[in-house]
Amino acid sequence: LIAIIAWGGLYYLVKGLLGRRSECPEGQCEGEHWGNIFWVASMAVVYALAIPIVGYWVSTGVFLALTYFVLVFRSQSPVKALVHALIFGGGFSFLVWLGFVKLMSVPTPQGALW
């Protein structure tokens, strides 16, 4: 799972960079936010490395909540962004746990801590 996540992230990063050249020959597209792209790519690498240490569920919830919070922090109040991030990260992890572990009995990667 870690290798798939890492390779998938790398694939889409390269695909996005190559696709950008064909879509934006002048070099600057409207609405481009390289800081956000770098943030998500960096967090995806940290997420993939964290799965064997803290486990799938904790790393997924933290990854989604932290990434969401940073991406929407500037456009919302900090408290509202934090509440939405926690609901999104925790809710998504819970729904995936419910669907995969409880309903379909699919095991997920266990970490050294959890």
GUKOL-410358 format. One record per residue (C-alpha): z, y, x. Coordinates in steps of 0.02 Angstrom, whole numbers, padded with zeros to 5 digits, always signed. Layout:
<sites>
ZYX...
</sites>
This chain:
<sites>
+00000+00000+00000+00041+00120+00141-00127+00090+00225-00220+00115+00060-00129+00279+00026-00159+00341+00204-00343+00293+00207-00370+00363+00032-00295+00529+00083-00399+00536+00241-00557+00488+00146-00535+00627+00018-00490+00753+00151-00649+00715+00250-00752+00707+00090-00686+00876+00035-00721+00956+00204-00899+00887+00210-00932+00929+00028-00870+01105+00056-01007+01136+00182-01143+01091+00057-01062+01191-00085-01013+01344+00017-01142+01376+00152-01070+01550+00187-00904+01468+00229-00793+01546+00096-00784+01481-00083-00702+01578-00222-00528+01512-00261-00507+01417-00098-00327+01395-00044-00318+01308+00125-00129+01320+00128-00117+01215-00030-00242+01088+00036-00146+01072+00200+00020+01058+00105-00039+00916-00007-00121+00823+00138+00035+00841+00246+00148+00785+00104+00036+00634+00072+00058+00578+00253+00248+00603+00243+00248+00509+00077+00154+00361+00151+00275+00355+00299+00428+00371+00186+00389+00221+00073+00452+00088+00197+00609+00189+00231+00668+00250+00060+00563+00141-00054+00421+00174-00174+00518+00249-00318+00620+00377-00223+00476+00430-00112+00356+00445-00260+00477+00550-00362+00519+00664-00216+00336+00680-00163+00277+00727-00337+00421+00845-00373+00414+00935-00205+00225+00950-00204+00221+01014-00383+00361+01138-00349+00277+01213-00197+00107+01226-00283+00172+01314-00440+00318+01410-00364+00218+01570-00341+00155+01573-00521+00319+01536-00612+00501+01580-00597+00590+01471-00468+00707+01393-00597+00566+01352-00718+00460+01280-00576+00607+01173-00516+00642+01106-00691+00458+01064-00719+00446+00983-00546+00598+00872-00578+00535+00822-00750+00362+00785-00681+00419+00688-00526+00558+00592-00613+00460+00564-00774+00306+00499-00686+00409+00381-00577+00503+00319-00729+00344+00288-00830+00261+00195-00686+00420+00092-00661+00426+00052-00846+00243+00003-00853+00227-00094-00691+00399-00168-00657+00468-00195-00831+00313-00228-00937+00195-00311-00812+00321-00378-00684+00224-00306-00537+00334-00287-00382+00332-00123-00288+00368-00091-00104+00552-00093-00063+00620+00023+00069+00752-00007+00200+00873+00105+00105+00828+00062-00077
</sites>
